Amino acid sequence: MSAGARLLFGRQARLRWIHLILGGALAMPYVLVGSVVVGPVTGATDVFGSLPLQLASFGVGLPLAAVTSLFPLTRPLEAAAVRWLCGVDADRLALTPARTRSEKRRTAAWFTLHLGFGGIIAGMSLALPPFAVVLILLPVIAGLRDDRLGLPEVLDHTWALALAPVAGALSLVALAGCAAGCGALLARWAPPLLGPTPRERLAAAEARAADLAVRNRLARELHDSVGHALSAVTLQASAARRVLDSDPEFVREALAAIEDTTRRTVGELDAVLGVLREGDAPGTAPAPTLAADLDGLLRRTRAGGQRVSATVDADPEALPPLLSREAYRIVQEGLSNALKHAGERAAVELRITATGGALEITVENPVDRPAPSRVGGGHGLRGMADRARLLGGTATAGPTGTRTWRLHATLPMTGPYDRPRMPGLYDRPRGRGPA
């Protein structure tokens, strides 16, 4: 019983009833136009005094409604009303104007159904409640039996008067049932008629994929720049603390390296966050590259006590900008991994060579602490593999012997760099970085 009452008079049913009433209100101008046509054709002087003529005017007005529904804003406005009043999920509706012929046809069909059902339910909502109230009160108020009300003669009988309240209550329930049924039908038909087309679904999926790609790239940049900086600063501060009294010169070098590392990282962080703030990009710092920033990266790493030997058999200045940026991040991740997992003052070997049209990056270091056993084992290694794959290369990382860790990446020096610029995190105008 309670479920039936909720179905007929619950919040959702009431909201859908309001949606139908709005459809009836929208149908009124078209009915008036239809009456202007029906009146002269039938010779009637009072169209609204006859129910058949009212229905005829309604029938003439609905095609006019279908024509006017071709207005571009009809679909987003109707979809918004369906979302809030009919309880249809927003992702099942198209909130953009109808542009193709198919979209306009479906919008016209929906608008006609909304105004058609809405006009019928609105008319019933205006006529039935007063009639039902008269029937319910008829046995107790003798004045309501006046002939001027136009009540049927059968109500003059005693048994008919006794059943009149029941008939009045049933007519109200019938009205609620009709409204609930029409509202449920419109809610079911809304997604096919107002929902996105396959083309719009594809465009939305592509937009979500592009947004996800930007988010993933932001995560990689933040991990590579900030994560490496924190590892380096931690190691530098730890080494400086241990020799604070015995080696002041080393402490000064470590503090200078910490200052340089944090300053550069703030600039890189500003560059990454500038992507998230519309209009901030021209003031952000350029992304670090192998050509411009490798020496500083090695200097800051060595300031923490790490013994890094670097062999560069390639000309960083001759590398394409995109390759130089991604190669720098891969080297940075390799050194960051060595800082985390190699022992105190461990020897780290870095080799950068250009052979066979490919740039090869190798970082080897002893392992003093547990490290991920595969490229996907950590966020940084996974990001490094993603960078290499997007450039058409490969990257592997793992143990090569007893307590030895090796990271190796191969990046083609031709291919995607010969085509138009690949979209990336920093592919927008940039000015000077922060002072």
N, C-alpha and C positions, 0 to 999 in steps of 0.2 A: 504493500500500500504506500509506504513512504517512498519507495523507489519510483512508483508511478507518479506520485505528487511532485517529486523532484524533477522527473522528466517533463512534466507539464508546466510547473511553476517555479522550478529552480532558477538559480542565477543565470546559467547558460541559456535556458529557455527564454528568460526575460530579455536578455541582451539580444538574442536572435529576433525576438518579437520587435524590439526597437529598430533593428536593422530592416525588418519588413515594413514597419511604419514609415521609416525614412524613404524606402522604395516607393510607397504609396504617395508620399508627399512629392517626390520627384516626378511621379506619373501625372500629377494634377495638371500641369501646364499642357501636356500632350493631350489629355482628355478634353481640355477646353478647346484646343485647336481641332480635335476630332469632332466636337459638338458643332463647331462652325461649319464643318463639312456635312455632317449628318443632318442637321436642321434643314437647310435648303433642299437637300436631296429628297428627304421624306416629307417635306412640307409641314413639319411639326414646329410649333411656336415655342413649346416648352420641352426641350430635350430631356432635361433632368427630372421631369415629372413622370417619365416612363422608364422602367428598369430595362426593357429591351433596347431603347434608344441610348441609355447610359452605357450598356455593354457594347453597343455598336460604336459609340464615340471612343470607348476604351480600346476597341479593336483597331480603329483607324489611327489612334495615337501611338500605339506600340511600334509600328514600322518607322514612324518619325523619330521615336526614341532611339531605335537601332541606328538610324542615319547620324544623329547627333552624337552618338557614342564614339564616332570616329575621331572626336577631339582628342589630342594626344594625352591630356592629363586624366582622361576617364579611367584608364586602367590603374595607374598608381593610386588614385583617390578611392576607387572601388576596392582595390586590394588592401589599402589601409583600413577601410571600414570593415572588411571581412576579417582581417587580422584581429581587430579589437573587439568586434561584436559577435562574430561567429566562432571564435576560438580556433582559427586555423593557423598553424605554425607559419611564421614569416618565411622560412626557407622553402615553403611549398608555393609561395606566391611571387609574382614578378612585380617589383615596385618601380619599374621603369616604364616610360611611355611605349605604347604599341607602335611599332615601326613597319613591320612586314605585313603583307596582305593577310597571311594566316593569323597573325597576332590580332589584327584589327577585326577579322571575322569572329574570332573567339571572344573578343571583348564585346562586340555588338550582341552576340548571343547571350553572354552573361548579363549585360545591361538590360536586355529585353526580358529575360527571366526575372531579374531582380525587381524591375518595375511591374511586371505582370503579376507575380506572386504578391509583391508588396501592395499593389492596388487592390487586389482581392481581399487580403487580410486587413488592410486599412479600412476598406468599406465594411467588412464584417465587424471590425472593432468599433466602428461608429454606430452601426445599426443594432447589433445583437445585445449589447449590455443594457440599453434603455428598455428594449422589449423584454429581456429576461427579468429586469427589476419589476416591471409592471406585472408579469406573470407571478412572480414570487409574492408580491403584495396584494394581488387581486382578491384573494379570499377574505382579507381582513380590512380592506378599504373599499367600501361600496362605491365611492365616487369614481373609482377607476373603471367601473363597468359602463360608464357613459358611452352612448353610441358614437360620440364624436371621436373617440379613440380608434374607431374602425376595427375593433376586435371581432374575431369570428363568432358566429351565432352559437357554435357549439359550447362556448364558454358560459352560456346562460344556464346550462345544466349543472346540477349540484356535483355530480361526480367529476365533471370537467374542472370545476372550480377547485375541487380537492386535489386534482392532479396538476394544476397549473404551477404551483411552486416547484414541483419535481421537474416539469418541463423547462421552467426557467433556469434551474440549476444545471440541468443537462445541456442546455444551449450554451451556457458559459463554459462548461467543460469541453463541449464540442469546439468552441472557438479556440480555447487553449490548445486542444489537440491539433486543430488545423494549423495554428501558428507554429507549434512545435514541429509538426511534420514538414511544413514548408521550409522552416529554418534549417532543419536537418538536411533536407534535400539540397538547399543552396550551399550549405557548408560542405557537402560531399561533392558538388559540382564545381565549387570554386577552384580547387587545384587544377583540374583539366582545362578550365576556361581562362583562369587568371594566372595560372602557373607559368614558370619560365619555359621557353622552348629549348630543344636540344642545343641550339646555337648559344642561347643565353646561359645554359648550364655549363657548356664548355668554356665560355668566357669567364664565368665565375670561378670555375675550377682552375683556369689558368691564372686568374688574379690571386687566388689562394696559394697556388704553387709559387708564384713570384714573391708573395709576401713571406712565405715560409723560407724561400731561398735567402731572402734578405736577412731574416731572423737568424738563420743558421750561420750566415756569413758574419753577422754581428757577433754571434756567440764565439765563433772561431777567432775573430780579431781580438775580442776582449780576453779570451783565454790566452792567446799567444803573447799579446803585449803585456797585460797586467800580470798574468801567471808567471811569465818569465821574469818580470821585474821583481815580483815578490820573492821568488826563489833566489835571485841574485842578491837582492838587498839583505835577505835573511842570512845567506852564507857570508856576505861581506861584513855584516855587523857582528856575526858570531866570531869570525876570524879576528876582527879588530879588537873585540872584547878580550880574547885570550892573550893577545900580545900588547895590551894597552900600556903596560909598564916597561916591557923589554924592547919594543920596536915601534917608537913613536912615528917614524917615517912611514912604515907600513900602514899604521892607523890613519895618518893623514891621507894616504893614497886611497884607502878603503872608504873613508868619509867622502872624499872627492868623487869616487866612483858611485857611491850611494846617491849623492846629490845629482850627479849627471844622469843616473838611471831613473830616478824619480822625476826629474825635469822632463826627460824625453818621454817617459811613460804618460805623464800628464798631457803632453802634446798629442800623443797617439790616442789617448782616451778621449780627448776633445775632438779629434778627427772622427772617431767612431760614433760618439754621441751626436756629432754634428749631422750625421745622417738622419737621426731621429728627430732633429729640430729643424723644421722647414725654414729655409732661408739662412741657416747658420753656416752652410758649407763654405762660402767664400772666405770665412775667417779661420778655418780649421787648418791644422798642419798637414802637409803631404804625408802619404804613407812612406815608411822606410823602405829602402831598396838595397839590394846587394852592392850596387855600385857606390852608393853614398854613405852607407851606414855599417858595412861589415867591420871596418876597423874599430869603430866605436863599440860595437857589440863584443868583439874579442877583448878589447881593453877593459870593458866593464866586467866581463866574465873572469878575466885573469886577476882583477883587483880583489876578488874574493878568495884568492889562494889557489884557484884551479889552474893547473898547468896545461894550457891549450896550445897545441902545435897545429898551425894552419898551413896547408899547401894549396895554393890557388893557381891552377894551370888553365885559366880562362880569363878573358878580358871582361870584367863586369860592366864596363862602360859600353861594350858592344851588344849587351843583351837587350832584348825588347823590354820596355818598361814593365809590362805585366809579368813577364817571366822573372825579371829582377825582383819585383815585389814578392811574388810567391816563393821564390828561392830563398829570399831573406827570412821569411816566416818559417820555412822548413829548417834552415840552419838554426834559427832561434829556438825552435822546438827541440832540436837535437841537443843543443847546449843546455837548455832548461832541463831536459831529461837527465843529462849527465850530472847537473848540479844536484838533482834530487836523489839520484841512485848511486853515484860514484862515491868512493871514500874520500877522506880528507886529503887535500892536495893531490888528488888522483890525476893521472895523465890522460888527457882527452885529445884525440887525433881527429882533425877536420881536413877533409880533402874535397876540393871543388875542381872538377876537370871538365873540359869540353872535348868529347870524342864521338866520332860517328854522327855528327849532327844533333847530339843530345848533351845536355848539361847533367853531370852526375855529381851528387852530393853524398858524402859518406861521413858519418860520425861514429867513432868507436871509443868506448870507455869501459873500464872495469866496473863490475857491479858489486856494490857493497851492501845494498838494500834491495828488497824484492822489487821487481819491476814488472809491468804488464808483459804477458807472454805473446801478444799479437798486436797488430796495428789497431784493432778495434778495442783493445783493452782499456784505453784511457781516452779522455776527451781530446787531449792534444794530439795523440797519435792518430786518432780517427780523423781529426781535422786536417792533419798533414796528408793522410791518404786521400781525403776529399780534394784537397788542393791539387795534388799530383794528378788525380783522375780527371779533373776538370780541364787540365792542360794537356790531356792525352798521354800522360806519363804513368809511372808506377812508383809505389813507395812500399818498402818493407821494413820491419823492425823486429828484432828478436835476438836471442843469445846465439853466438857463433862458436862458442867454446866454453871452457871452464871459467866462470865468473867474468865473461866478456859480453858486452852488449854492442850490437851494430845496427845502425840506422842507415838505410841506403835509399836514395830517390833518383829516378831517371826522368828528366823532363825534356821533351823535344824542343829544339831551338827554332823550329819552323812549324807551321801549321796554323793554329788558331790565331797567331800573331800576324799572319799575312792577310787575314780577313778583317772586316770592320771590327772596331773595338768591341771586346767582349764586355757585357754589362757587369759591373762589379760594385763593390762597396764605395770605392773612391772615384767612380767615373762621373765626376761633376766638377765644375770649376773650383779651384782652390787658390787661396792667396798664401801669404806668409803665415807661418805658425806663430804661436804665442812667444813673446820675448822671454 
